Amino acid sequence: AEVQWNAALNLARLGSNAGETILIKMLDRQALQNQHQVSDNNIESIMINAIKGLAMIHSTDCLSLLQQIAQNDPSLKVRHIAMESVKLLQVA
């Protein structure tokens, strides 16, 4: 999974939305914990990178998901980045 995540992030950095589906899956905290056995600190980092990647490709498809994360995620850092990305995407 890590290879897919890195590829999706690199595609986003290049301005390609080809990895958008993977970036959205990276926002599933439950799956990261249960299926991939990722630690809480790493989950936070993965989710923040995915949010930033989605913002880079101006993905408005995930706006409602980002709004949910901005309001409900247990991590203050993740909520903050999600909130900033929502603002950015609403302007775009």
N, C-alpha and C positions, 0 to 999 in steps of 0.2 A: 504494500500500500504506500509505503514511504516514497518509492520511486515514482508512482503516479502523482502523489502530492507535489513532489518537487517539479515534475514535468509540468503540471497544471500551473504552478506558481511561475515557472520560467516562461511559459506561454503567455501568461497574463502580463508579465513584465515586458514582453515583446509586443503587447497590444492585441494578442490573439485571444478570442473567446473559446477556442477549441477545448480548453480544459474547464469550462464553466461548470459542467455537471460534477466533476471531481471536487472543485472548490466548494460547491454547495454541500456535497457529502462530508466535507471536512468540517462543516459547522454542526454536525450531529454529535453532540457531546456524549449521548448514550452509546452510540456505535463506537466512538473512540475509546470509551471506557470498557465496554463489554466485548466487542469483537476484536479490537486491536490491542487491548490491555495497555493503553497509554496512560502514563502518570498524569496527575492533575496539572502539574507545571507544564508538561509538554502539551497537554490538551489546550491550555491557555495560549501557548505559542502557536500551535497549529491553527486554532480558530482565528487568532489575530491575523496571521499571514493570509488565511483564506479570505477574510473580510477585506483586507487591503488589496488582494488580488482581484476580488469582485469589483471593488471600487476602481481599480486601474482599467478594467475593461468596460466600465460604465454599465454594469449589469443591473438593469431595472427590474428584471424578472424576479430577483431575490429580495426586492424591497420590503415586502411584508415579513419575510423571514428575518431580515436584518432588524426590522422594527421590533419583532418579538424578542430577539436576542438582546437588543438594546434595553428592553424593559425587564427581561426575566432571567438573564444568565447569572449564575452565581458569582462570576468573576467581574469585579469592578472594571478591570482593564479591558476585558472583552466587551462589556456593556458600553464603555466609553468609545472604543474604536468603532463599534457598530453604530452608535449614535452619530459620530462624526461622518461615517460613510453614508448613512441615511441622508444627512443634510447635503452632502456632496452630490449624491445621486438624484435628489429631488430638484436640485438646481440644474443638473445636466440635461 
